[in-house]
């Protein structure tokens, strides 16, 4: 998969040091994947969810949420934002 939106990840890692390693691991996994649907995503990330139109990944044991848009046909992942679980629960990201 091709990942766009790396600056979002870089900025978040700079402000949340404990998220740096898990986000880097997610990026490596995503770039090496060729997912064609959510079922395949869940083979790597069992707790990934589709919240139309986003795919949401739990990062660092669900401490953080990574919000993405995935175009399976184009093999493209757009990183939209990353936030704490508490921020995610407020729902302002939708």
N, C-alpha and C positions, 0 to 999 in steps of 0.2 A: 504494500500500500504506500501511496505517497502522502506525506503528512504536511499540511500547510498550517501556519499559525504558530510556528516555533517560538516567536517572541512572547506569546502568552505563557508558554511553558517556562521560558527563561526568566521572565519577570516574576512568575510565581515562585520558582525555585530560589530566586534571590531573596524573597521576603519570607519564605517558609523553608528553612534549611532542612527540616526533617522530611519534606516532601521531595527533595532533590533526587535522591536515589530511586524511590518508587516511580517518579515521573520519567526518569531516564530509562528505567526498565520498561515502562509502558511504551515509550517512544521506540525503543529497540524492537520490542515485540510487534508493535504495529507496523513498523517499516519492513519487517521480515515476513509479515502475514500477507495472505491473499484471500481475505475473507470475502465471501459472496452473500452472506446473510447473518442475522443475529445469532442463529444457532452456531455458526462457526466461530463468531466472536466469543461466545460463551464457553467454547472449548478452552480458550486462553484466559478469559475473564468471566467465570461462572455467574457473577453477580451484576454483569452489565445489563442495563435496562434500556428499552426504547420508550422515550417519552416524547411523542411526536412533536417536532421532527428531529429530535436529538437522540443520540446514544450516550448514556451516562455511565461512566466507569467509576467504581469505588477504588480509591487510591489510599495506600497505607492503612489497610485494615478498616476502611470506611471512614477514616478521619477526614479525608478530602474527597471531593467529587470533581471529576473531569467531564466537562460537557463538550460533546463533539457532534458534528454532522458527518455521516458517512454516505458516500456515493459508491455503492458496491460495483456498479457497472464501470465507472471510471477509475476504480481502485484508489479513491481519494478520501482522506480524512481531513476535515477542517476542525481545528481546535478552536472552540468558541470561548471558553472560560474555564477557570478552575477556582474552586471555593471550598470553604470548610463545610462539613456536613450541616452545621447549624445554619450557615448562610443559605445553603441549598434548601433546607426545610422551610425557610421563609417564603420561597417560591418566586422571588423577584426576578430570577434569571429567565423565566419563561417568556 
